[in-house]
């Protein structure tokens, strides 16, 4: 009986120490800016320390008037293995482009790219694009 009580107490202590998903209002927000050349990609890594929701929004795009590819996932060497991707146009600046759940803590990446031939059947950009995006994560 005492052994079962000790085991049950141990399980309760361990469970109390494990935080569940973080409320999105407590998320960390990171801002990334850069330049993407036509038919190229810019990858940025970041660390996720808790479980919960992730959202990504493109907040600036210049000169714009193109579709901008955005993806998040986990890095594999110099690449970003996407878990989710989307194309963002000027009409979607400031809105959530990607959102999802984080079930595994660790290093993640966000990739910004010319989506020609990947997401859309369009011609490549003719000029580089400057972007700013925010990543809200637990």
C-alpha positions as CSV (number, residue, x, y, z in Angstrom):
1,X,0.0,0.0,0.0
2,X,2.8,2.4,0.9
3,X,4.6,1.6,-2.3
4,X,1.5,2.4,-4.4
5,X,1.0,5.6,-2.6
6,X,4.7,6.6,-3.1
7,X,4.4,5.8,-6.9
8,X,1.1,7.7,-7.2
9,X,2.7,10.7,-5.4
10,X,5.7,10.5,-7.6
11,X,3.5,10.5,-10.8
12,X,1.6,13.6,-9.4
13,X,4.8,15.5,-8.7
14,X,6.2,14.7,-12.2
15,X,2.9,15.7,-13.9
16,X,2.7,18.9,-12.0
17,X,6.2,19.9,-13.2
18,X,5.3,19.3,-16.9
19,X,3.7,22.4,-18.4
20,X,1.0,21.9,-20.9
21,X,0.6,24.0,-24.0
22,X,1.4,27.7,-23.6
23,X,-1.5,30.2,-23.9
24,X,-1.0,32.1,-27.3
25,X,-1.2,35.4,-25.3
26,X,2.1,34.3,-23.6
27,X,3.9,33.5,-26.9
28,X,7.3,34.9,-27.8
29,X,7.3,37.0,-31.0
30,X,10.4,37.1,-33.1
31,X,10.9,39.4,-36.1
32,X,13.0,38.5,-39.2
33,X,13.9,40.7,-42.1
34,X,15.8,40.0,-45.2
35,X,16.1,40.0,-48.9
36,X,15.2,37.1,-51.3
37,X,16.6,37.0,-54.8
38,X,14.5,35.7,-57.7
39,X,14.4,31.8,-57.7
40,X,16.1,31.7,-54.3
41,X,15.3,31.2,-50.6
42,X,16.1,32.8,-47.2
43,X,16.0,30.5,-44.2
44,X,16.0,31.6,-40.5
45,X,16.2,29.3,-37.5
46,X,14.6,29.9,-34.1
47,X,14.2,27.9,-30.9
48,X,10.8,26.7,-29.5
49,X,11.0,25.9,-25.8
50,X,7.3,25.0,-25.1
51,X,4.3,23.4,-26.7
52,X,1.4,25.5,-28.2
53,X,0.4,27.5,-31.2
54,X,2.6,29.1,-33.9
55,X,1.6,31.9,-36.2
56,X,3.5,33.6,-39.0
57,X,2.6,36.9,-40.6
58,X,4.4,38.8,-43.3
59,X,4.4,42.5,-42.2
60,X,6.3,44.1,-45.0
61,X,7.1,43.3,-48.6
62,X,8.9,45.7,-51.0
63,X,8.9,46.3,-53.9
64,X,6.0,43.8,-53.7
65,X,3.4,43.1,-56.3
66,X,4.5,39.4,-56.3
67,X,3.5,36.3,-54.5
68,X,5.9,35.5,-51.7
69,X,6.4,31.9,-50.5
70,X,6.5,31.4,-46.8
71,X,7.0,28.1,-45.0
72,X,7.9,26.9,-41.5
73,X,9.2,23.5,-40.4
74,X,12.4,22.0,-39.0
75,X,15.9,22.4,-40.4
76,X,17.7,19.7,-42.2
77,X,21.2,20.8,-42.9
78,X,21.1,24.1,-44.6
79,X,17.5,23.5,-45.7
80,X,14.1,24.0,-44.0
81,X,12.0,20.9,-44.3
82,X,8.5,22.5,-44.4
83,X,5.6,21.4,-42.3
84,X,3.4,24.0,-43.8
85,X,3.7,26.6,-46.6
86,X,1.7,29.3,-48.3
87,X,2.0,32.2,-50.8
88,X,1.4,35.7,-49.6
89,X,0.5,38.7,-51.8
90,X,0.4,42.4,-51.0
91,X,-3.3,42.1,-50.0
92,X,-2.3,39.7,-47.2
93,X,0.4,41.8,-45.6
94,X,-0.1,41.9,-41.8
95,X,-2.5,38.9,-41.8
96,X,-1.6,35.4,-40.5
97,X,0.0,33.5,-43.4
98,X,0.6,30.3,-41.5
99,X,-0.6,28.8,-38.2
100,X,-0.3,25.4,-36.5
101,X,0.5,23.5,-33.4
102,X,3.9,22.8,-31.9
103,X,4.1,19.3,-30.5
104,X,7.9,18.9,-30.3
105,X,10.2,21.4,-28.7
106,X,13.5,22.3,-30.5
107,X,14.9,24.1,-33.5
108,X,12.5,25.3,-36.1
109,X,12.9,27.3,-39.3
110,X,11.0,29.8,-41.4
111,X,11.7,30.0,-45.1
112,X,10.9,32.9,-47.4
113,X,11.2,32.2,-51.1
114,X,10.3,32.9,-54.7
115,X,7.4,30.4,-55.2
116,X,7.7,30.2,-59.0
117,X,7.5,26.5,-59.9
118,X,6.9,25.5,-56.3
119,X,3.5,26.7,-55.1
120,X,2.3,28.5,-58.2
121,X,2.6,28.1,-61.9
122,X,4.1,31.6,-62.4
123,X,7.3,33.1,-63.9
124,X,10.1,33.9,-61.5
125,X,10.4,37.3,-60.0
126,X,12.4,39.9,-62.0
127,X,13.8,41.7,-58.9
128,X,14.7,40.8,-55.3
129,X,12.1,41.3,-52.6
130,X,12.7,42.7,-49.1
131,X,10.5,41.3,-46.4
132,X,9.8,41.5,-42.7
133,X,7.8,38.8,-40.9
134,X,6.9,37.9,-37.4
135,X,6.8,34.5,-35.9
136,X,4.7,34.1,-32.7
137,X,5.6,30.8,-30.9
138,X,5.4,29.2,-27.5
